[in-house]
Amino acid sequence: MFSLRRTCGLQKEQGHWCWCSLLEPTERPELFVMESAINVLVSKFKVYAGSEGSSDTLSRDEFYKLVKAELSNFVTDSADPAVVDQLMRSLDKNNDGELNFLEFWQLIGHLASKHGGFSQ
């Protein structure tokens, strides 16, 4: 059994509106499939982001390693550094040479949309 505590439904973080759960368990029950998928994506981002420099961002080399090892079936020519560099530049909205999680998430959304056959 777990107890629930009330948290906000919509909050503003770093200038962006985001949803958080209305009721959050204080003890974790078994995760649902979609929650597990999100957990894997966040965990993998942290593993690669934590290998050098800031643990909150992916450097060029970290992004290359992640794409090559984890997304090679979804990213065409993922072993080609020039292709991955171009992909990174297209995602790096603030042009700081690194990808934060939200910039990385844009790639995941695009790949999922393409994989699911949704219109772009």
GIDANOR-V621699 format. One record per residue. N is the residue number from 1. RES is the residue in three letters. NEAR is the number of other ideal C-beta (glycine too) atoms within 8 Angstrom. Layout:
N,RES,NEAR / N,RES,NEAR
This chain:
1,MET,2 / 2,PHE,8 / 3,SER,7 / 4,LEU,8 / 5,ARG,7 / 6,ARG,5 / 7,THR,8 / 8,CYS,6 / 9,GLY,6 / 10,LEU,7 / 11,GLN,8 / 12,LYS,6 / 13,GLU,6 / 14,GLN,3 / 15,GLY,4 / 16,HIS,7 / 17,TRP,5 / 18,CYS,8 / 19,TRP,5 / 20,CYS,9 / 21,SER,6 / 22,LEU,6 / 23,LEU,8 / 24,GLU,8 / 25,PRO,9 / 26,THR,7 / 27,GLU,6 / 28,ARG,5 / 29,PRO,6 / 30,GLU,3 / 31,LEU,8 / 32,PHE,6 / 33,VAL,6 / 34,MET,6 / 35,GLU,8 / 36,SER,9 / 37,ALA,8 / 38,ILE,8 / 39,ASN,9 / 40,VAL,8 / 41,LEU,9 / 42,VAL,9 / 43,SER,8 / 44,LYS,10 / 45,PHE,12 / 46,LYS,9 / 47,VAL,8 / 48,TYR,12 / 49,ALA,12 / 50,GLY,6 / 51,SER,7 / 52,GLU,5 / 53,GLY,6 / 54,SER,6 / 55,SER,5 / 56,ASP,6 / 57,THR,10 / 58,LEU,11 / 59,SER,10 / 60,ARG,9 / 61,ASP,7 / 62,GLU,13 / 63,PHE,14 / 64,TYR,11 / 65,LYS,10 / 66,LEU,13 / 67,VAL,13 / 68,LYS,11 / 69,ALA,6 / 70,GLU,7 / 71,LEU,10 / 72,SER,10 / 73,ASN,3 / 74,PHE,7 / 75,VAL,11 / 76,THR,4 / 77,ASP,6 / 78,SER,11 / 79,ALA,5 / 80,ASP,7 / 81,PRO,6 / 82,ALA,6 / 83,VAL,11 / 84,VAL,14 / 85,ASP,10 / 86,GLN,8 / 87,LEU,11 / 88,MET,11 / 89,ARG,7 / 90,SER,6 / 91,LEU,11 / 92,ASP,12 / 93,LYS,5 / 94,ASN,6 / 95,ASN,5 / 96,ASP,6 / 97,GLY,6 / 98,GLU,11 / 99,LEU,11 / 100,ASN,9 / 101,PHE,9 / 102,LEU,7 / 103,GLU,12 / 104,PHE,13 / 105,TRP,8 / 106,GLN,9 / 107,LEU,10 / 108,ILE,9 / 109,GLY,8 / 110,HIS,9 / 111,LEU,11 / 112,ALA,8 / 113,SER,9 / 114,LYS,10 / 115,HIS,7 / 116,GLY,6 / 117,GLY,4 / 118,PHE,6 / 119,SER,2 / 120,GLN,5
